[in-house]
Amino acid sequence: MTADRVEALIREISAFSPAGARVYDAFRAVPRHLFIPPVGLADARDDSTRVIDRDADPQDWMAAVYSDTVVVTQLDDGATDLRAAAGDYTSSASAPSTVADLLHWLAVEPGHRVLEIGTGTGWTAALLSHLAGQDGAVTSIEVDQAVAEQAGKSLAAAGIAPRLVVGDGAHGHQEGAPYDRVHVTCGVRHVPYAWIAQARPGGVIVLPFRPGSGADHALRLTVTPDATAHGRFPGFASYMLMRSQRKLRPRAARRPEDKHWSATLVDPRTVAYAPAGAGLAISAATGLASVYAHDQDEDGPLCRLWLSDPADPYSWGTVEWRPGENEYEVYQVGDRPLWDDVVDAYFRWVSWGEPGPERFGMTVTADGQRIWLDTPEHAI
């Protein structure tokens, strides 16, 4: 029965994933259900989430485990019971298709030494161990002690023995370096240089990149002999942010003079619904983050684009769209003209011919990261 479910899942995701036979052989060798806890949260048919409980409804639990969906395994860093089904998602088992894509781009070969950032349930550490072909080839780091302990139990029960470390994955793990591959299972806005420094020349790093504006992307970097990494965005991957990189929440203005109101002719939906390439360009040019939300108040429905500067929690703003209006209200806190910066970056992207994400890339050095268009010489 389990084998049939695995094969059905492979048939489903192989229709659109670039992953090949070695990745799917790993799926067969390391069944996902061995790493999913008894209680979790999965997608419901009405686009909400539902509680899956192995003891209460084992058929529903197994169906969720072998569907191409995320299973949330922790809320609010463990402070909220999963059965509450409400809170911030802070750990999960990633969707199998996304796992397959990242493993395909990582291209682990037998004998490779692999560093994994974010153990989670332990399933990807097990898949990596199978692909690398030997125990101890994989070092996996998890920041959450309770999550790490449960992953260790699941891996031991499956007879798989990667090296497990509890700590902040942003620092890597120097003891096992140099690594041939670095596999990252949490969203990253700033690529920690430790991963490049601990990879050998020719080493590959695959990570979910969250630029702050627009879509989230997979990023594949290759390390060069001068300890620099270059790469491109081969697809999409959306993961929870690494804990040490979580955005600060916008705060209220401290003084009346910090508040600024204005109006714009630019529909905020032009930015909010822009193609993925625009999000990369805006994030690279401004460093700002944005969130678009539908809302309603006493005046009726509205859509609100929130802007924030992760480097300054007192710098934030909103742009509101309401039906029938010709101008849109801009409210900003702080001295930086956030909306003007975003609009300028958007129309720069338009002037370049509206390039898609496949034309962008990133270079990471000890001094930081920069996104470029077409070649590293054309940094944004």
N, C-alpha and C positions, 0 to 999 in steps of 0.2 A: 504493500500500500504506500509506504513512504517513498519507495523507488519510483512508483508511478507519479506521485506528486512532484518529485524532483524533475523527472523527465518532462512533465507538463509545464513546469516553470521554465525550464531551459528552452523548450519550444517557443514559449511566449516571448521571452526576452531576446532570443537569438534572431527573431524576425527584424529587430531594429538595432540591436547592440553590435558593435564591431568586434566584440570578444570572440576568440577562437576556441578550438577544441581543448587546449590545455586548461583554460579557465573553467570550462564546463566540466571537464574531468575532475577538477578540484571541487566543484559544486557537488558532484556525485560522491566523492570520497569523504566530504565533510558536510553532512546534512545540516541544514540551518536549524532544524528544531532542537538539536542538541544544545543550542546556545541561546534560546529564547526563554526568558523567565516565565513562570506559571501565569503571571498577570501582566498585561501590557495594554497599550492603546493602539488601535489600528483604525484605518479609514472605514467609515460607514457609507452606505449607499447615498445618503443625502449630503455628502461632502463634509459631514461633521466627523467626529471620532467616536469610537465605541470601545468599551472595555472588553478585552478578550481574557477569558479565565479558563485555564486548562482543566481545572477540577469541575467547574460548574458546567462547561460546555466544551468538551474536548474536540468535537468536530469543528466548531466555529474557530477555536484556537488554532487547530491544524490548518484550516483553510486560510486563515490570515497569515500564518507563518510561511505558507507556500504560495502566497500571492506576491505580486511585484509591488510591495508597499513597505513603507517604513513602519516599524513597530517601536513605539516610544516606550522606554524602559525606566525613565526617571523624570520626575517633575520637581522643579525648584531646588535642584541640587540635593534631592532626597528629602526635602522638608515636607512635601505634600504627597499623600497616598495616591497611587495611580488610579484607584477606584473613584477618586473625586473627579477625574477627567477634566480638570481645569488647572491651569498654571503654565509656567514657562517650561518648554521641553528642554531638558539638559543632558539627556543621554538616550541613545536609541540603537536599534539594529537597522542599518541603512537598507534602502530598497535594493533588492538583488540586481536589478539592471544597472544601477549606479555603481554598485560594487564591481560588477563584471566590467563596466567601462573603465573604471580606474585601474583594475588589475590588468586589463588589456594594454593601456597606455604605459603602465609601469614595466611590463615585459620582464617579469622575474624568471630567471633561468636556474636550473639545478646548480647548487653550490654558491649562489649569491648570498651575500650577507645583507640582511634587510633590517632597517629601522622603521618601526611603525609608531606613529604619533596618535594616541587615542585607542586604547584597547577595547573600550566599550564592552560588548557582550563576549568578545573573544573570537567571534566567527571569522573576521578577516585575518586575525593572527593565525588561526588554524588554516585558512586557505593559503596564506602566504607560506606557512610551514610546509604545506603539501607541495606548493610550486617550487620552493627552494630545495626540497628533497631531503632535508635532514633536521633532526632536533637540534635546537640551539642556534640555528641559522637566523632566526628572527628574534629581535629584541623589541618588545612592545611596551610603551610607556602610557600610563593612565594617571590622571591627576586626582581622581576620586578614589579614596581608599576602599569604600564599600563596593563600588563598581569593579575595581581591580580584584577584590577578593572573590566576588561571584564569578568573574571571568576565569580566574585561576581554577576554581572548582569545576567549571564546565569544561575547560581544556583538559584538566586531569582526568575527568570522567571519559573524555573522548580519546584519551591516550596520546595527547599531543603536548609537547613540552617546549614552547618558546621561552625565552628569558623574559620574565615580567618585572617591570620596574614601576614603582609609584613615585610620581613627581610631575613637574611641569614640563610637558613635551617641548615647549619653546626652547629649552636648553639642550635638547637632544640627549644623547648618552655617550659621552666621550669614550667610556671604557670599551665599547664594542667597535669603535671606529677603526679603519675607514669602512663605510657602508657602500655597497653597490647600488642599493635602492633605498629610497625613503618614501614610505606610504603614509599619507596624512588623512585621518578620518574626522577632522573637525574643520570648520570654516576658518579661513585665515584672511585678514586684511593686509597685514604686513608680514612678509615671509621672514622668519627668523634666520639670521645669517649662520647660526650654529648648524643648521641642516646642511648648508653648502660646505661649511668648514669641515664637517665630519663625513662628507661623501668623497669617494675617490674620484680622480679625473675620469670622465666618461660616465659617472654615476647619474642616475635618473631620479628625480623627485617629482611625485605627482600629488597634487593637493587641490582641495576645493577653495577657490579664490572668491572672496566676497568683497567686491569693490566698494560697496556702500550705496551705489546708485544702480538701478536697473537689475538685470539678471545676475545670478551667480554662475561662475564658470569653473570648469576644470582647467588647471594649469600644469603643463608638463615642462619641467626644466632639466637641462643637461649641464653638468658641472664641467668646467674647462680646467686645464692645468694651472691657470693663474688664480684658482679658487673663486672664479666668477661663475654665475649660472645664467644661461639664456634659454628662453622657451616661448611657447605659444599656447593659445587657448583652444584645445581640440574639441571641446564640447561643453556641456553644461553639467554642473554638480552643485547642489545646494545642501549645505550641512550647517549644524549649529556652530556658532562661533566658539573658537578656543576661549577658554575661561579667562585667560590673561589678556584677551583682546576684546572682551565685551565692551560695547559702547556705553559711555556714560549717558544717563538719561538727561534730557534737557531740563534746566531749572528755570524758575521764574526770574524775571528781571529784578535786580536789586534796587534800582533807582528809576524815577520817571524818565530821566534823560536817556536811559538805556533802551527805551521803547521807541520804535519807528514804524509809522504807517505810511503806505504809499499805494499806488495802483499800477497795474500792468495790463497791456493789451495782449500779452502772450498767454494763451490758454495754458494753465498748468498741466492739463492732460497731454499737451504736446510733449512735455518732458517726461511725465509719468508713464506714458504709453510708448515712448520712443523705442526703436529697435535696440537689440543688445549692444551693438557697437557704440551707440550713443552713451550708454551707461558707463562703459569702459573709458570713453573719452572724457566725460564729465568728471568721473572720479579721479582720473589721472591729472586733469587740469586744475581741479579745485580742492581735492582732498575731502570733500564734503560727503555726507550721507543723506539719503532721502527715503521717506516712507510715504506711500500714497494710501489714503483711507477714505472710504465712503461713510458719511455721517448724516445726521439730521438734527436740526434745532428748531426753535419756535418759528423760524422763517421758512422752514421747509428743508428739502434734501440739499445736500452740498457734498462736494468732494474736496478734500484738504490734502495738500502736499506739504509734508513736514520736512524741514531742512535742519541739519545740525552739523556742527563742527566737532568731530571727535576729539580734537586737540584742545577745545575750549568749551566746557559744559555750559557756560553762560552765553554762548553765541548760538542762537537758533532762530527759526522763523517758520511761518506758514504762508501758503498761498491758497486762497479759497476759490473754487469754481461753483457758481450757482447758475441754474438754467435761466436763460433769457438775458443775462447780463453781458454788456459789451466790454467792461473793464473788470478786473479781478483784484480783490484786496490782498495786499502784501503786508504782513506784520513781521517785523524782525526785532530781535533783541541783541544788543551789542553793537560794536562799531563796524563789523564787517558786513558789506552788502551781499548777503548770501545769494539772494535771488538773482541779482545782476551777474554775479560770478557764474551761476549755473546757466543762465540764458546765454551769456557770452560763450561758454564752453559748448553748449548745444549747437549754436549757429556756426562755430568753428568746425564742428564735426560735419554739419551740413555742407560747408564750403569745401570740405575735403572729398565730397562725393558720397557722403553717408556710408562709410566703410563698415562692413560687418566684423564680428569678433575674430573671424579667421585671419584678418589682416593685422591684428594687434599682437604684440608680444611683450615680454618682460625681461629685464636684466636685473640681477641681484648681485650686489657687491657688498663688501664690508661697510660701505658708506650708506647703504640703503637700496631701495628698489626704484626702478623707473619703467613706466609703460611706454612703448613705442609703436609707431605705425609703419608697417612693412619691413623696416630694418632697424637694428639697434641705433643706427646713426640718426634716426628721426624720432628722438625722444619727445614726448608731449610735455 
